[in-house]
Amino acid sequence: MRIVSAHAGTIPISSSMRNAYIDFSKMDCTILALVSDVVVDGRPLVGYGFSSNGRYNATAILNERMLPRLLDAAAEDLLDEEGELSPAKAWDVMMSNEKPGGHGERSVAVGVVDMALHDLAAKAAGVPLYRWLSDHYGDGAPDEDVFVYAAGGYYAPGKTLGDLQDEMRGFLDAGYEVVKMKIGGADLAEDLRRIEAVIDVLAGDGSRLMVDVNGKFDLRTALEYGRALDQYGLFWYEEVGDPLDYALNATLSENYRNPIATGENLFSLQDARNLIRYGGMRPDRDFLQVDPALSYGLTEYRRILDMLALHGWSSRRCIPHGGHQFSLHIAAALKLGGNESYPGEFQPTGGFTDDAVITRGRVAPGDLPGIGLEGKAEFYKILRDLHG
């Protein structure tokens, strides 16, 4: 197989909503099509990738550094011993002549290409990505469906407690059993009213609710909220302080007995390792949310999983951020604890295939070859337009 052309673009995934730290009025993402020389049913096989939500596009880095290296590489430099496309070897090509550190936007650009390469490799084999991943990287017996939770509860102009409750009821009606809401964008008293309103919708069961601070709190506020939240027995208390403030997270873990979740804004093996070394994370109860699409792709994410195993962590404690089809396949193949979901948000990239059905809080990756983005009609139209 040879990659004959690459087509990158930027599209909006904007929204009027906000979390405790940012609004999404200018949010966008990078999309990519890698066209191969393999022809099936009269058309070339194409691998598609996109950047996950929450970080802005990395299209310039893609076009100026990563894609030229990929396209200039000899064909054999991208193939494994069996002559199949190797995303891991392609990763090394893209990262050639790159200094260590500085993971922010570069990791997003590499992650987009890594996703497209995995999509292409699975399509060449004629199988859904999760089965390809399980056969190549896992134990050959993937999970047939995956736990998913509905992320919402954002702040929005004019949004009332009743509106918040209606939003959460909609998630439950759609088949979700666990939901997530944002906190930290109001004062503590108001956030507690919002939390209690959602718990009422959950039949009084706080263990079905996650709350997300998006990294806003200093240590004093983190502990103040923690004391107030303790009574509810929440599913988790998420990204409470700056993602690189491991000391804050460690102190919080000493003072908050219920689960903590973090990691969506850590983009490398090194940063994830530092979280485990210095962040006080507890493998018996806490959760890690590293998003493969933002953190140099699945190639790097596999290294993170290997590191976690060495430190006594189960893959079931990993529930990636992002709410997209790529992480869904990874979760099924590598037996993660679940995957995020954003029902109706961050379109057209977010969410699962158009025919996906959530049943008792679980969803199957589907049977389409590759990631299955062809099963997202509106998004697939945009991706097709990239390469004509």
Sequence and secondary structure as in RCSB ss.txt:
>XXXX:A:sequence
MRIVSAHAGTIPISSSMRNAYIDFSKMDCTILALVSDVVVDGRPLVGYGFSSNGRYNATAILNERMLPRLLDAAA
EDLLDEEGELSPAKAWDVMMSNEKPGGHGERSVAVGVVDMALHDLAAKAAGVPLYRWLSDHYGDGAPDEDVFVYA
AGGYYAPGKTLGDLQDEMRGFLDAGYEVVKMKIGGADLAEDLRRIEAVIDVLAGDGSRLMVDVNGKFDLRTALEY
GRALDQYGLFWYEEVGDPLDYALNATLSENYRNPIATGENLFSLQDARNLIRYGGMRPDRDFLQVDPALSYGLTE
YRRILDMLALHGWSSRRCIPHGGHQFSLHIAAALKLGGNESYPGEFQPTGGFTDDAVITRGRVAPGDLPGIGLEG
KAEFYKILRDLHG
>XXXX:A:secstr
  EEEEEEEEEE   S B SS B TT EEEEEEEEEEEEETTEEEEEEEE  TTS   HHHIIIIIHHHHHHS G
GGGB TTS B HHHHHHHHTTT  SS  TTHHHHHHHHHHHHHHHHHHHHTSBHHHHHHHHHS S   SSEEEEE
E   B TT  HHHHHHHHHHHHHTT S EEEE SSS HHHHHHHHHHHHHHTTT GGGEEEE TT   HHHHHHH
HHHHGGG  SEEE  S TT HHHHHHHHHH  S EEE TT  SHHHHHHHHHHS   TTT EE   TTTTTHHHH
HHHHHHHHHHTT  GGGB  SS BHHHHHHHHHHT S EEE TT STTTSB  TT   BTTEE   SSSBT GGG
SHHHHHHHHHHH 
